[in-house]
Amino acid sequence: MSIVVLWSTHAERLDDEALLTAMALGDHRAAAVFVRRHQRSVYGLAVTICRDAVLGEDLAQQTFERIWRHAGSFDARRGSVRVWMMTICRRLCIVALR
């Protein structure tokens, strides 16, 4: 079994805050786990707000890009990872609809 497979198995068990910390350090595998874990809910929110599947896909992608860029600024004292992530998505949707 390779080290990548072992890391991936371990990463699946990490909580969202730990994944964000790894993402802030540039860990692409942590980002992949994070996206797989949350892609349905982020896409679902984007489509619900925008009422457009294609735009929803674009906004979900932008959400994860923004999460990647700002992972190091996440502050658990201000709310959960899920709330932070969904707020990013919601704000991007509002801007797109203006």
Backbone torsions as a table, in degrees:
resi	resn	phi	psi	omega
1	MET	NA	133.0	-176.6
2	SER	-83.4	162.5	179.6
3	ILE	-63.3	-33.1	179.7
4	VAL	-63.7	-44.4	179.5
5	VAL	-63.5	-42.8	178.7
6	LEU	-62.9	-43.1	179.1
7	TRP	-62.5	-45.0	-178.3
8	SER	-61.3	-40.9	178.0
9	THR	-63.0	-43.3	178.4
10	HIS	-66.1	-41.4	-177.6
11	ALA	-61.6	-34.9	179.2
12	GLU	-60.5	-25.9	-178.2
13	ARG	-90.8	-9.4	-179.6
14	LEU	-71.7	148.1	175.6
15	ASP	-79.0	170.1	-174.6
16	ASP	-62.3	-37.1	179.0
17	GLU	-63.3	-41.2	178.6
18	ALA	-65.7	-38.8	177.3
19	LEU	-64.0	-41.3	177.8
20	LEU	-62.7	-40.0	177.8
21	THR	-61.2	-44.2	177.8
22	ALA	-65.0	-38.5	177.9
23	MET	-64.0	-39.3	179.2
24	ALA	-62.5	-25.7	177.9
25	LEU	-89.7	3.2	176.1
26	GLY	90.9	18.6	-177.1
27	ASP	-81.4	107.5	-179.0
28	HIS	-67.7	-33.1	179.9
29	ARG	-67.6	-37.9	176.5
30	ALA	-63.8	-39.4	178.3
31	ALA	-62.8	-41.7	179.9
32	ALA	-62.7	-41.4	178.2
33	VAL	-64.7	-44.3	-179.5
34	PHE	-60.7	-46.9	-179.6
35	VAL	-63.0	-47.3	179.0
36	ARG	-57.4	-38.9	-177.5
37	ARG	-68.4	-33.1	-170.4
38	HIS	-118.3	-0.9	-172.9
39	GLN	-61.0	-38.5	-178.6
40	ARG	-65.7	-43.5	-177.4
41	SER	-71.7	-37.6	178.3
42	VAL	-67.2	-46.8	178.3
43	TYR	-61.4	-42.5	179.6
44	GLY	-60.2	-42.7	177.9
45	LEU	-64.9	-44.8	-179.0
46	ALA	-60.8	-44.2	-179.8
47	VAL	-68.0	-38.9	178.9
48	THR	-62.0	-43.1	-178.9
49	ILE	-73.2	-45.0	-172.7
50	CYS	-88.1	-21.9	-177.5
51	ARG	59.0	35.3	-178.9
52	ASP	-150.0	117.3	-175.6
53	ALA	-64.6	-41.4	-178.3
54	VAL	-67.7	-46.9	177.3
55	LEU	-62.9	-38.6	177.3
56	GLY	-59.4	-40.8	176.2
57	GLU	-61.4	-46.9	-179.9
58	ASP	-61.3	-43.2	-178.4
59	LEU	-70.6	-34.8	174.8
60	ALA	-63.1	-43.4	177.6
61	GLN	-61.2	-45.2	178.8
62	GLN	-61.9	-36.3	177.5
63	THR	-60.4	-48.1	-178.6
64	PHE	-69.2	-32.0	175.1
65	GLU	-64.2	-43.4	179.6
66	ARG	-66.1	-40.5	177.4
67	ILE	-59.8	-44.1	179.3
68	TRP	-58.8	-48.8	-176.5
69	ARG	-66.4	-31.3	-173.7
70	HIS	-113.0	16.4	-178.3
71	ALA	-56.3	-36.6	-179.1
72	GLY	-69.4	-16.6	-178.9
73	SER	-95.0	-0.8	178.9
74	PHE	-62.1	134.5	179.9
75	ASP	-126.1	107.7	-176.7
76	ALA	-63.3	-20.0	178.6
77	ARG	-69.2	-20.5	-177.3
78	ARG	-93.8	-10.6	179.7
79	GLY	154.7	175.5	-178.6
80	SER	-78.0	164.2	176.4
81	VAL	-59.5	-42.8	-178.7
82	ARG	-60.3	-45.2	179.6
83	VAL	-63.9	-43.9	178.3
84	TRP	-58.7	-47.6	-178.3
85	MET	-64.0	-45.4	-178.7
86	MET	-70.5	-30.0	175.2
87	THR	-66.1	-41.6	176.2
88	ILE	-59.1	-47.5	-179.4
89	CYS	-61.7	-46.9	-179.3
90	ARG	-59.1	-45.4	-179.6
91	ARG	-64.5	-39.9	177.2
92	LEU	-63.5	-38.1	178.4
93	CYS	-64.7	-44.7	179.8
94	ILE	-60.5	-44.7	179.2
95	VAL	-62.2	-41.9	-178.4
96	ALA	-65.4	-32.1	-178.0
97	LEU	-82.5	-12.8	179.7
98	ARG	-72.8	NA	NA
